[in-house]
Amino acid sequence: MKVLLQRVNYASVKVDELVISEINKGLLLLTGFGEGDDDSKLKPMAEKIVNMRIFPDEKSRFHFSLLDIDGSVLVVPQFTLFADTGKGRRPEFLKALKPQLARSLMDKFVCIFEQLGIKDVLSGQFGAYMKVELENDGPVTIMLEN
């Protein structure tokens, strides 16, 4: 499982030019699943994310978590995080989890954030061509893997 976390002032996802999800201050989570990933990875990753102290205090130091600031989460499926660029010029995605299994994990991952107390949890549309718009705050971008 890989999550590219971006601290944002706002983020949105469009499908067919229609905004399907939109958040204000919080985290945009580009999320991909690979071979061997299963339910056991979801809750530890979500707990790490909601408790990670990456929001600034008055001195601009990383001090507050997503829970502390009552922030939002936008989870966007992103199988391309598993791109293999080792050969040639075209990436291969053979290590990405099969779509049906990945979709199930994505749905469960979103639900876990709600269980952990995040009030505003939205997602992109699995398998769709999406346009993601965001304002990265900082910028703060962190790659997480488990």
C-alpha positions in Angstrom: 0.0 0.0 0.0 1.3 3.4 -0.9 -0.2 6.8 0.0 1.1 10.1 -1.3 -0.2 12.5 1.3 -0.5 16.2 0.5 -1.5 18.8 3.0 -4.0 21.1 1.3 -6.0 24.2 1.7 -8.5 22.8 -0.7 -8.8 19.9 -3.2 -11.4 18.6 -5.6 -12.0 15.8 -8.0 -13.8 16.1 -11.3 -15.2 13.3 -13.5 -16.6 14.4 -16.9 -16.1 18.0 -15.9 -18.4 17.5 -12.9 -17.0 18.1 -9.4 -17.7 14.8 -7.5 -15.7 15.5 -4.3 -14.4 18.7 -2.7 -12.7 19.4 0.6 -11.2 22.4 2.4 -8.3 22.3 4.8 -7.0 18.8 5.3 -5.3 16.0 3.4 -5.4 14.7 -0.2 -4.4 11.1 -0.2 -3.4 9.6 -3.5 -3.8 5.9 -2.6 -2.6 2.8 -4.4 -2.6 -0.9 -3.6 -0.2 -3.5 -4.7 0.3 -7.3 -4.8 0.0 -8.7 -1.3 -2.0 -5.8 0.2 -5.0 -6.7 2.3 -7.3 -5.4 5.0 -4.6 -5.7 7.7 -2.8 -2.7 6.2 -5.7 -0.3 6.2 -6.3 0.7 9.8 -2.6 1.1 10.8 -2.1 3.4 7.7 -5.2 5.4 8.5 -4.3 5.8 12.2 -0.8 7.0 11.2 -2.3 9.5 8.8 -4.9 11.0 11.2 -2.4 11.3 14.0 0.6 12.5 12.0 1.6 16.0 13.3 2.0 17.9 10.1 -0.2 21.0 10.6 1.6 24.1 11.8 1.3 25.9 15.1 1.7 29.7 15.4 5.5 29.3 14.9 5.0 27.3 11.7 6.3 24.1 13.3 4.6 20.8 12.6 2.6 20.4 15.7 -1.1 19.5 15.0 -2.7 16.4 13.5 -5.6 16.1 11.2 -7.8 15.2 14.3 -6.5 18.3 16.1 -7.5 20.7 13.4 -10.8 18.9 12.5 -9.5 18.6 8.9 -11.0 16.8 5.9 -9.8 13.8 3.9 -10.0 13.3 0.1 -8.9 9.8 -0.9 -8.2 9.4 -4.6 -7.4 5.9 -6.1 -4.1 6.0 -7.8 -2.8 2.7 -9.2 0.0 4.6 -11.0 1.9 4.8 -7.6 2.9 1.2 -8.5 4.5 2.2 -11.8 7.6 0.2 -12.7 9.9 2.4 -14.8 12.9 0.1 -14.8 12.7 -0.8 -18.5 12.0 1.2 -21.5 10.0 4.4 -21.7 6.6 3.2 -20.9 5.7 2.4 -17.2 4.3 -1.0 -16.4 1.8 -1.5 -13.6 2.1 -5.3 -13.1 2.6 -4.9 -9.3 -0.6 -2.9 -8.8 -3.4 -4.9 -7.2 -6.2 -6.2 -9.5 -9.0 -3.6 -9.8 -11.7 -5.6 -8.1 -9.6 -6.2 -5.0 -8.2 -2.7 -5.0 -11.7 -1.2 -5.2 -12.8 -3.2 -2.1 -9.7 -2.0 -0.1 -10.3 1.6 -1.2 -13.9 1.5 0.0 -12.8 0.0 3.4 -10.0 2.6 3.7 -12.4 5.5 3.3 -14.7 4.0 6.0 -11.9 3.6 8.5 -11.3 7.4 8.4 -14.9 7.9 9.4 -14.5 5.4 12.3 -11.4 7.3 13.5 -13.4 10.5 13.9 -12.8 12.4 10.6 -16.1 14.1 9.9 -15.5 15.0 6.3 -14.2 12.0 4.3 -14.7 12.0 0.5 -13.2 10.0 -2.3 -12.5 10.0 -6.0 -14.2 7.6 -8.4 -12.4 4.3 -8.8 -11.6 3.4 -12.4 -12.7 6.8 -13.7 -10.6 9.4 -15.6 -10.3 12.1 -12.9 -9.0 15.6 -12.8 -7.6 16.5 -9.4 -7.3 20.1 -8.4 -5.5 21.2 -5.2 -3.7 23.9 -3.4 -0.8 22.2 -1.6 -0.3 24.0 1.7 3.4 24.4 2.5 4.0 22.6 0.2 3.8 19.5 2.4 4.0 16.1 0.5 4.9 12.9 2.2 5.1 9.3 0.7 3.9 6.6 3.1 4.3 2.9 2.4 3.4 -0.3 4.4 
